[in-house]
Amino acid sequence: MLIELNHIQRLYRSDEVETTALHDIELGIGSGEFVAIMGPSGCGKSTLLNILGTIDRPTHGAYIFGEQDLTKLNEAALAAFRRENLGYVFQSFNLIDELTIEENIELALIYRNMPKSERRERVAQAMDRVSIGHRARHYPSQLSGGQQQRAAIARAIVGQPRLILADEPTGNLDTENGAQVMDILQGLNDEGATIIMVTHSPSHADLAKRRVDMLDGQIVVSVRNAI
Amino acid sequence: MPSLFSDFWRLVTRYRLYTALNVIGLALGIATFLTLALVARYELGWERWYPGASSIYQLQADIRLNGSTMHAESLTPLLLPGVKARIPGLVAARLEAAKANVAIDGSHTGQEEVVTFADPSFFDVFRLGFQNGDGDTALRGTSNIVLSDSMARKYFGGTSAMGKILTVRREGHTRNYVVTGVLAPHPSNTKIQSEFVLPLPEVAAERPCAEQWGYFCAETYVVLPHPGDVSSFSSTAHDVFTTSLSGQKGTGNFASGTKLILDPLQATRFDREGRAADGSSRGAIVALAIIGGLAVLAAALNYVNLATAQALGRAREIAVRKVLGASRGRLIMRFLGEAQVLAFFAGLLGLALTELAVPFMASLSGWPVEIDYRWSLPVLFGVVLFLGGAAGAYPAFLLSSFAPAPVLAASRMPAQGRFGSRLRMVLVGSQFVFATTVGICTLVVNAQALHLRDISRGMNVRDLLLLSTDRHDETDNRAPEILDRLRAMPGVEAASASAGWLDGAHEVRTIAPVGKSDASFIVTASSVDGGFFQTYGIPLLAGRLPDFRRGEDVERSERHQIARNIVINLTAAHRLGFRDARSAVGQTFSSGNQPEDLKTIIGVVADVTDINGHFAPSPTVYILHDSRFGGVVIAMRTAHGALPGVLSQLRTEWPTLMQGFPFAPIAMTSMIDEATREDVARGKLFAIGAGVAIAIACLGLYGLAAFNAERRMHEVGIRKTLGATTGQIMRLMLAQFLRPVLYASLIAWPLAWVFARTWLAGFENRIALTPLYFVLTTLLAAALCALTVFGRTIGLARAEPSRALRAE
């Protein structure tokens, strides 16, 4: 098992209100799986994805990745973990406006202190993989939504991560571009990548190998899709 | 208007940080400007406040003798009466200031004061206001005296001074004077001494200035109401001078070589090199005024920067206002109004800071500057209008230019793209250009001030005590007895009496290499006794010191015996053409006026630098003199650590030792401190200016770092999600801000170099302009920048990435 979530709970406290975003989540995900998480807005999908991506910490519970309990790591160790193991694709792309597409993709490798020549090679490969090479020197604002999301996927895969997290990757795209992005994700999974995707789209969820449904901060159903 | 104030208040409460930084930045700029403007006004306003000041001229002279030119601010007292005889109705007066002992009605315990002997027409030239008495009659009697209000209070307390008697003792002459006038308080920025004004004594021997054509010791002022009068007066004065001298033997060269000059009184504060007698300089005043102006400019840039940054956060508010029908013009007026209100409050705070700064600065620098509200308030009003209008204009136009649709549709605040971010960096960089330039100059000015204080003055200044820096004509005859008693005191190693030395009234002579009278030059001639060189610790470089046992070494006034053997300083030896001290010994030189009068150089001593250290040593000849100096300065060298005991014994013996003189011995080191006080004070003023400049720049940087933290929160979230550590994020943020600071240094360095080089050129003894000052300032600026940015962005860099991403 690549990932084990044991009794994960996430509370948000403000001055007067305490909100439970995740309630006693138990989830295991094997290497090479493609998991789609579904549920209505506010059910805790993105919170779960943030915890899986270590950009948020659970209030209680353990998050085991491989052999390692990530909840016990400090901030610097988590940053190193993310660098080496994770790739992200966001609904709103989250490309940095001031950097070119090439530089945005390269960013994930810069934090690994990789030599420049190797970085360039990997960036070129990643851009080719998502057919965005011809836009390398453009800024995000000069690209369409579909192109931006493909660039974001290139950035997610350029470090050859063990896990790709996608938070509604087709949410801001039209049908055609959404289908292209799903093709790419499926291709990556076919090549062995482990993918966890949050989506509102049942048809896109059906393209995953497993579907997890959430409601009010809890997992209500976890089923394997027929291939 | 009430709506403007209430909206402004809402803005203040919503954007507390930006508003506070803006108001404080503007207030600091305003306070610096006002304070330095008051200093500049004081310094540039010397003599301008006299009624009819523009019509008052001082008669001065350039004397060219045997190839050397000397400027004389005073003239012979014989000239003015001759001119007055030719120009009926001419309003003019001579002044002869001197130190004297002033006591109440015959009391023996007087105080040393500067008194001004003047023609009765003094108050026709300088129309000072009177508290009691009037200028027309106050000096008409030969025993009348006019006091300043402060002296009247000092001597007579709360009672009226009018009709009271003051006893004035000077050079062995004692005379009682009746107070016939008390002056009203007047500004202190004048060189005319009017604490005690007395008529010129009728007896020539009692006057400070000898009535001879060759004695230039009377300040002469004339009133010339019409510009056309200047040339006719000058030609008449010159005619009187040359005609009067033509009848006198041996004065031909003197008469033809003397050029009389009429300088407007207002222009006499600074000499031709721009320096004032008290060490101030026109260059320093202009520099302070420039710093004041740039401080306001830096504050304005700071406002533009912060207001622009803040404006971007208000984009949504503006978009909504526009949707609701607000026109662009109306929005511009609204934002300009806000800027004016903000500048108004900054002006109030700036005025309060000025109130605190001016007394502090006055105590620091010694400049008796006060806030004159009749001048300061209109200036403040102008500055506030300028800041509100000029600095508020760009943010107002920017704010009003937002198109509502994209702003309302976008989830993030607009950033004006790369242009906006570059503009903000250019503005911050400009502030740091100013701060770095002033910072470098401050280091240089302070290093030069310390250098002036600490340079070797060619003598041993430690443990050297002067009984007074004034000439003690009364003690002249008693000098041998006084010296014997001083030498007998425990802890005293040597004592000496000398003249033409440290008293500001050097006797000058001209000397020349033998057979080269056309190469003559002016030297300072100091009359010294046998213990002089040991007491002052002036090292002998070659030859020997003069000796009373050798008749040709000694000059004796009473026997009209002229010394043939002379000790000179190294500068004089060089001017005479000798390579070094050793080669000058045994050689001769001639008197400039009498080539046949040869002197033999028996010794060469080290150069002694003037007390304030500003000027190169002048060529000097030392003449061993018998006891009659015609005014002496008595000095004593004490054993190291013995000074307190010597002072205690001096105090005990003072009444019989220096009868009639106030107990005021002064250490040479204190004299040096006093002489370099202006330089040190100026250094401190520069330091304050630099501190404010850097503070304003850091305020701007802090505000911008805050804005940046807000703007880049989302980006930081992305970077952290991709694995960036807190350290990497901090490096990113610091690099963004350090870059403009370092670029600013590239501009500031040449600017500061030009200024510092020009500044140092005014000093003969100056420090080397090394890269240290430049590198140090840039490192300091970079460190402050890093600290400021660090304080503002560390929270962002350490935030959970998911929180940063939610900022979208």
Interface residues (C-beta under 8 A of the other chain):
Chain A: N50 G53 I55 D56 R57 E75 A76 A79 A80 R82 R83 E84 L86 Y88 F90 S92 N94 L95 I96 D97 E98 L107 A108 Y111 R112 R155
Chain B: R418 H714 E715 G717 I718 R719 K720 T721 L722 G723 A724 T725 T726 Q728 R798 E800 P801 S802 L805 E808
